[in-house]
Amino acid sequence: MRVLKDVAEAPLAPDWLVQEYMANPHTIRGHKYVLRLYVLIAALEPLRVYRYRQGFAKLASEPWDPEDADNPFSQLTNPDINALNVGAEVPVEFIDLDRYRQWLRDQGHDDEALFARIEDLIALTMISAVDAMRRRTAQAGADPHGCYELLGLDCLVDDTLTPWLLECNLSPSLGICAAPETGGRVEEAVKGGLVHDLVALVDIPGHAMPRPVSSGQDPDDSAWLVAETRAEQARAGGFLPLLPAAEPERYLPYFTLPSLADLQLAEGLTGRPLARPRLQRRHVAEVVEEERLALYATRSGRYYRPNDTAALIWLLATDGLAPDAIADELVRATAETGTPPDAAALRRDVWTTLGDWCREGLLCQQGDPSAAIPTAPETHVASAKASPARPAMRLSLAGRGWALEIASGPAEARLTTLMAGHLAPLDERGEETRRLPRLAVLRETLGYALAADDRLVASRLTLAQLGPVLLGHLIRQAAMPGRPVIDAGLLITPGGSGVLCLLPEGEASRTLLARRVSASGGALTRGVRLDLSDPQIAEPLGFPVPGVGFTALEALPSTLKVRGVLMPYSGSADAELTAATTLEALGALLPRCLTADGEALDAEEVSSLGEWLAGLAHCAVALGEDTPSSASLAEWLSAYIEPATPSTASALAMAKG
């Protein structure tokens, strides 16, 4: 788990889930928390769902700090993560729901209103998944009536007391996570009671009366469903029934299509009839030829040719008849043929057929006609017009130009921001344009691809990776025989001196680079080309620095003298800035050397670089909490890069070379 500052950094692999960050969590004693709720699906057909009355508030082990997004002990409440926080007095803390609700009341909050909204979340979550669960049990040949599943739902509460469902866990942990004095004893009692009540409710011992299937009774008979459900609720212990709801009309419209058993049970428990759903066309095109009907699903591309009975069901449903009324019509039609109709079987077939079509997206419940929102007509692929091609742009960097085609609005916006004025409209008719090397940013199913002329450079790039990969490709092109490129940040001081920044990617490096610009009042660019026959004179390439942007002088100098090197220091030191050796500087520099042929430098070239580095000021800096301040950097720059007075230089215990 990690917090992304830029959604464009989201991974493209299919096993990742991206959620919106909730920036205003409710806290307990300043600590972020989530509620662990236990939910039992006691049956799928009909859908019966319970919430266990107990559960927990799980606390993060450090106070929540919105500016400390990378601290898992502040941002995450998972017990296995917080157990690693050896510096916390209470690494894992659980508060049971009874104490949590009492605390809310003591704070003046309405705990009943909060938990009513939580139960809405649970019910709607289960309804959203029931089609997939019923389909999966059918594929496995399992009995949707004789199955159960215990779920652990994690719910975050924001500072307006609005609950947000974070995740739904299958087979939640029933082990004891908290220490005895921080909730472990209560945790053990709650989970023990949970297991005891679950075993009784789902009747694992088999004490309940078996369901009759051979007595001639209709398997969907509502009287048996009601009797079974009431017996189940009588042995539910701490489980509170959620579905079927006491007011079924509250949730039935949210089913793709409730099953016949769902409706029968709801009617039996409430003792009153419920309105049957009426359906309307959704993503479908009808094709009729000589009184034969075919259906084309415009979303999936599937093609259906229903038989005569199914076609009649379709026509009656789309004319506004409810499922039971359709079944009555089929019974009458069958009776007219002289064949004794099986009314119960026909009724089940109608509900099953309509349910299949609803799950395929061909039909949907009409809902309240007074609240209906007009929908746009279905757009067919055949009639859709291709979006106009985006014009190519001219990209100018390091004295070179490219024709860049970007087949994506978000990618174009991001690259335009990154390149800071280096992109301009391109005259496709110009003679020079035809000679420019071509670059193309292509949209893929998973992310983006970068192509150069007729060669694929990279694929499956996120939006955040696109700019750095493009810059990395271009900066490699700037290397020439005998003149390698150092792919690193380059600070150009107002006096025209240069400082190489051999820092890794990351937030800490970006912070340090921004401080360097502030300390020097100069410009920050990326890339410098060296002539190994005389490395004293360097050519700044003027590339932007990803994550920092591009700051430039009015006119970038064609050449300059590099006077210092800044590199990361991994150890601990008393001073913010620490002297480094030439060998350390060379070790940090070599991985960033790019040659024209892509080969490593030879021994003579490495020796030349070492001699050049020996004449520079070397400074190692810590990254993270110990990152040097702007004042410290300004003092170092003044002493070693552009000395102001001899006394300033002698005041620092920093050696050159």
Phi, psi and omega in degrees: 000136177207157179264128178262128175280340181227121183298338179293347178275000183300133179298151182264349182296145186290349182264020176250146175241131180250125179237151174292137179283130177271107189271003181226060182289148168288145184232157173246115184054034179085358182260136174294148179212159169232155177265126172267118181246139180254126184235135180245124168268108184273338177196152178261335185221091002282163182286120177233123186229140179230149169249133177286134187294335178258163179179205186214152160264122181257123187260145168290153187274350176231152181303145180289132180225113182297340180272356184247057189292339183266005180266106183295333182284345175263326188265332187247148181249004183299127182301321183293332177281312183291338176298340180277353182278084185292343181274354183273140177293321177233091183291322181234120181228129178242137173237123183289162188294329177299311180292324179297315182292323176296320178298318177301315180297320178297330179277359179088016181264157178267096183290330179296318180295319179298313184286337171294321178289324177297318180292329171300314179302315182297311183299314182292326177296315179295320179295322181294337184257352190294325179299314180296321180291320178294322178296319182293320179294325178295319179296324182274354183072024181272160180272113182291348178269330185252049179221164177208162177209131174264131182239150172245111181260133176255125187234125176265141178249128181270180187285359171259011183061039172257126180276146178228125179283122180268312182201160181232113187258130170283145177048064182295154181298132175248012175281170181263119186259322185275155174291155183307320185278350180243030175116356184296321180293317178294320179300317180296319180293318181294313182290326175296316177296324178300312181294318180301312182290327178296315180300320180289317185296313183277000174060050176299325176292342178080034182275338183289157178294133178294153181284128180288132178233352185242012183266007184085001181282142176297125180301338179263014184301125185292328181298316179292320179299318181293315180298317180296316183293319179294323175295321179296315181293331179292333180253021186282343179062239181275003179276130180256127183290134176248315180230132359296148183277158176298330174242086187302329182299342180292326187243337184303324179296345183271349172292146169307309166201119177298147177284166177300320179295324176302314182290318181299316180294316180299319179294318181295322181287325181273340181073024179214151180288150179245146178297137177279144181292147172246148192244160175218159179297150178235258183260077187208147170240133179263137176236123182239131177217117179050052177064015173255140185249137171229151181235137179238120179280113187286347177269314184266341183080008180282149184239129184239139173235085183294149175288182187298318181294314179296322178297320178294319177301316180299311183296319180291321179295316181284349172274358174104005179282141176286160184305317181294323178294324177296317179299320178298320178296320179293322177299314180296317181296321179291320180297326180293338179278354181089000179267126179299120183281145171263092188300318182295318180294318179298319180298315178297320180297319180298311180297320180294315181297313180295323177297319178297316180294323177295318179293332176280352179089008180281330180229163173208162177294143182288327185073198181280115182302328182290340180253012184293142178250125180302137179252149179291149178298150182300133178262125181265146182302321185297331184262356181288141179263140178291141178292145182298144180294142178281138180293148177292156180236156178264125177253124182239119179210143174052038178075009180238164179228151177222150169267116187247122176253130183235112186266041182197129178298311178300321179293319179297317180297319182291316181291325178297319177294317182294319186280349169046059175093001180270359176252136180214156177303147184245131175276101184295343183271349183290149180295321181295324182302319183294340181267353181288142171296148186257138172235145180220132171258118185250145177272127177250169175301318177246086174091220188228159174231151177241127179237144176238116187053244182253022186237135176280123181270314182201153179221173180055044179267140170283168178299324179291329181280340189300310181298309179301322180293319178298315180296320178299320178295316184290322182291331175294329180290343183280347179289145180230162177304125181076000182225080181289164177251135172264111182275088182205163174293148180228116175270125177251114183284163177303334178278357177094008177272160181239146174230122176281138180246099183265063186252149180286167175293149176144165183296320182297320179294320180296322177297316181295318180296318178298322178293326179295318178297317180296320183290326187264334187071017183258209183239151178240125177226181180234133172095134175217138180254132182248143170263109187295343175285339177204077186289357180297329181257122183242151179252111175291136183270337175077023177283149175288159179257112182303135179087345178244329181099200184228119173242133187225153170286169179302323177219120180291127180295145180289328177217159175203173178252123176281126184247349183206163179227132176246131184220162181284149176238122187268345182275191176253141182216157179285326183263154178293327179242134185234139178295146178232156181270167177297321180296322177295318179296320180295321179296326178283333185278318189302318179297345182260004179276123179247126181256163184295325182264001180078002181271163178287158176294149176273176186298320181294321180291322177295320178298320179297319178295320179299318179296322179294316181295329182299336181267007182254162173277129182249133181221128176255137183232148174277149178247150181106224184295333183265015180303133183299150178283166177299324181296318179296319179293320179298321179295318179294318179298319180294325184281322192240340183259312176224076185303137178269308179221153178300326182295326179296318181292320183287344181284347183257134178271063182230127183264147174274143172079000000 
